[in-house]
Amino acid sequence: MKIIREWTTLTQKEFAKRLGKSKRTIEQYEAGTVNYGIDILKKISKEFNIDIIFEKK
């Protein structure tokens, strides 16, 4: 998630606002202390018009 946020050149606060999350939540996602699901990845994909590819291993 941090890579995507940095690619958008947004601060954690700005990124959080665009996704409807708190800055603290984004901090936790990036630190790996809270896991995020496919729903947030879909929202990121839609909000920033990027493709996120899921591959089954």
Secondary structure by P-SEA (a helix, b strand, c coil): caaaaaaacccaaaaaaaacccaaaaaaaaaccccccaaaaaaaaaaabbbbbbbcc
